Amino acid sequence: MEKALRDGNLKKEECLMVGDTKYDIDAAKEVGIDSVAALYGYGSPEEIASANYSIQKPLDLLSLV
C-alpha cells in the first residue's frame, strides 16, 4: 500500500482501504489509512469490526466518499 500511495502521489487522509478480512483492516491501520469493512465479503462481521466504516454492499461506498 505504501508503494501505491507513493507511486500515485496520494495522501493517506484522502484514501480508503476496502477489505473483507482482518488482514485487510490491519494492513490499512498499519499504513495509516482509514478502513472500510465489506460486510458482503468473506470475513465475519466480528473479524472486521475494528474498521473505521462498514458497508453492506459495494454501492454503499459512495456515501463515504
C-alpha positions as CSV (number, residue, x, y, z in Angstrom):
1,M,0.0,0.0,0.0
2,E,2.8,2.4,0.8
3,K,4.2,1.9,-2.7
4,A,0.8,2.6,-4.3
5,L,0.5,5.7,-2.2
6,R,3.9,6.9,-3.3
7,D,3.6,5.9,-6.9
8,G,0.1,7.5,-7.2
9,N,1.2,10.6,-5.2
10,L,-1.8,10.0,-3.0
11,K,-2.4,11.4,0.5
12,K,-3.4,8.9,3.2
13,E,-6.2,11.1,4.5
14,E,-7.8,11.0,1.1
15,C,-7.7,7.2,0.7
16,L,-9.8,4.3,2.0
17,M,-8.9,0.7,2.1
18,V,-11.9,-1.6,1.5
19,G,-11.5,-5.1,2.8
20,D,-13.3,-8.2,3.9
21,T,-10.8,-9.8,6.3
22,K,-8.9,-8.9,9.4
23,Y,-5.7,-8.8,7.4
24,D,-7.1,-6.1,5.1
25,I,-8.2,-3.9,8.1
26,D,-5.0,-4.5,9.9
27,A,-2.9,-3.6,6.9
28,A,-4.8,-0.3,6.5
29,K,-4.2,0.6,10.1
30,E,-0.6,-0.2,9.9
31,V,-0.1,2.2,7.0
32,G,-2.4,4.9,8.5
33,I,-5.3,4.6,6.1
34,D,-9.0,4.6,7.1
35,S,-10.6,1.2,6.5
36,V,-14.0,0.1,5.3
37,A,-15.3,-3.3,6.3
38,A,-17.0,-5.0,3.3
39,L,-19.7,-7.0,5.2
40,Y,-20.7,-8.8,2.0
41,G,-17.2,-10.5,1.7
42,Y,-15.5,-13.5,3.3
43,G,-14.7,-12.2,6.8
44,S,-17.2,-12.4,9.6
45,P,-18.6,-9.0,10.9
46,E,-16.8,-9.7,14.2
47,E,-13.5,-10.2,12.5
48,I,-13.6,-6.9,10.7
49,A,-15.4,-4.8,13.4
50,S,-12.4,-2.7,14.1
51,A,-12.7,-0.9,10.7
52,N,-13.4,2.8,10.6
53,Y,-16.5,2.3,8.5
54,S,-18.6,-0.6,7.2
55,I,-20.7,-1.2,4.1
56,Q,-23.4,-3.8,3.3
57,K,-23.0,-3.6,-0.5
58,P,-20.5,-2.0,-2.9
59,L,-22.7,1.0,-3.7
60,D,-22.7,2.0,-0.1
61,L,-19.1,3.1,-0.6
62,L,-20.4,6.1,-2.5
63,S,-21.9,7.6,0.8
64,L,-18.3,7.6,2.3
65,V,-16.5,9.5,-0.5
